[in-house]
Amino acid sequence: MNNFIYSNTNKRYHTLDYFYKQKFGTKVCKISLNAGFTCPNIDGTLSKNGCIYCSKSGSGEYGGNPKEDLIKQFNEIKKVMNKKWPNTKYIGYFQARTNTYAPLNVLKEKYKTILKQENVVGLSIATRPDCLSDECINYLEQLNKKTFITVELGLQTIHDQTSKIINRCHNLKCFEKALKKLKEKNIFTVVHIINGLPGETKEMMIDTVKYLNKLNIDGIKIHMLSILKDTPLEKYYKIKPFHILTQDEYIDITINQLEHLNPKIVIQRLTGDPMKESLIAPSWTIKKIDVLNGIDKEMVKRNTYQGVKCDTV
């Protein structure tokens, strides 16, 4: 029997589906969009190389076609969602690249375009901690009073030496400042981290989660590092091969991370889902369902839950 209080399924962690159903009283689907934004890490402001793992689409593989307008992107994905969940509500997910990296008037136009669509109950906005101006945050605060705004902050690791290797071009202090500003405005904030980064040990990955658990974050996305074709990481791996986590190692580390997280923190993702045609390694990430099932089964075997090692509950 599952005694985890933030679940209505067999999951032993706080799923996004559960959170949405509790908040909105119905199924809610995220619709991934590509609004054609760039990033200071690729336009030359900070760097032209980008984060070493980032694909040419800027993590927008499952978003819409940036050559199409946002309404067309939204409706095409909505049709697919409707076949499976005909009565669902929607969150517009600005996913590709850095979605607060533009003049405020441009941001307003793009956000409002999606918020005007039928049955949209909010936005989820993926960005970097160094791309949130006070002007932007104030606007998000205003929007948040009318709809449900989520900001997804890319951190990836708390270890600045790793951040330099992966060319993040910001440090932990920058992240801390951005998170503080967002939480002061009562904006729901989700943090992205990556397991399996070059040189990081199991302890370092768990330390990243322990650190985040002490902050007032609302959600987390845990990814497995994928080595993709035509990325700086592909070249890096050929020159400096590093250990790539096995599926069993990843499951073990992720469960340990879940155990340290406050059960109120929403688990929005537990692994990546790279495109098969662009993946170099690890091949096991292609079968996302196997990874998720593996986590579920191992948590049952260990009789463990999200938050059992958390000292902040």
C-alpha positions, 0 to 999 in steps of 0.5 A: 500500500502506498502511504505517500500523502501527495499521491493518488497513484502508486507513485512514491513522490509528488508528481506534477499530474497530482499537483495540477489535479489538486490545484485545478480539479482536472487534468492539465497538459503542458503544451511545449512551444518554441517562441524563437527566443535566443540565449546570451550563451549563444548570441555572443553576449556571454558565449557563442558556444552555448552550454556544452550539452545543448542541442541546436533547438535549445532543448526544444525538440518537443516544442513547436516549429519556430517558423510557425506562429505560436497559435498554430504551434499551440493548436497542432499540439492541442489536437494531439492532446485532445485525442487522449484527454478531451476535457483537459486544461492547458499550460503554455510551456515556453520551452526552447532556449531562454524565454525571458531574454527579450524586450518586455514588449516582446515578452508581453506579446508572446505570453498574452497570445497563449494566455488568450487561447481557450482553456489555458490556465497558465504559463510555464516559462523556462529561462536562465537565472541571469536573464530575469530583469527586475522589470520582467519579474515585476511583470510576471508578478502582475500576470501571476495575480491573473493566471498561474505562472511558473518560472523554470530556472536552469541550474544543473549543478551547485558546483561552480567547477562543473558549471565552468566545464559545461559553460553555463556562464553563471555561478551559484550566487547568480542563481540564488539572487534570481530565486530570491527575487522570484520567491519574494514575488510569490512566483512558483519556481521550478529548478532544473538539475542534471545528473551525470555531468562530467566529473561529478560523483554520486555525492556531488549530485546528492549535495545539489539536491540537499542544497535545493531542499533548504531553499524555498523551491516549489518544483524540480526537474531531474535530467540525465545527461545526454550526449547529442550529435553536433554539440560541444559535449560530443567533442568534449567526450571524444577528447576527455571521456568521462563515466556515463551513468548506467541506468541502475546508477541513475535510478539509485542516485535519483531515488537518493535525491528524492529521499532528501527532498521535502515531499511538498516539492513537485517532481516535474521530471525524473529523466530526459527523453532525447531524440533517438536520431540525435543521441550518442549516449547513453542509449538507455535514456531512449526508453523513458518508461523503463527508467520511470518504472525502474524508479517506482519498482526500486522505491517499493523494494526499498520501501522508501518515499520522497522526503524520508531523509528530509530534515526540513519537513 
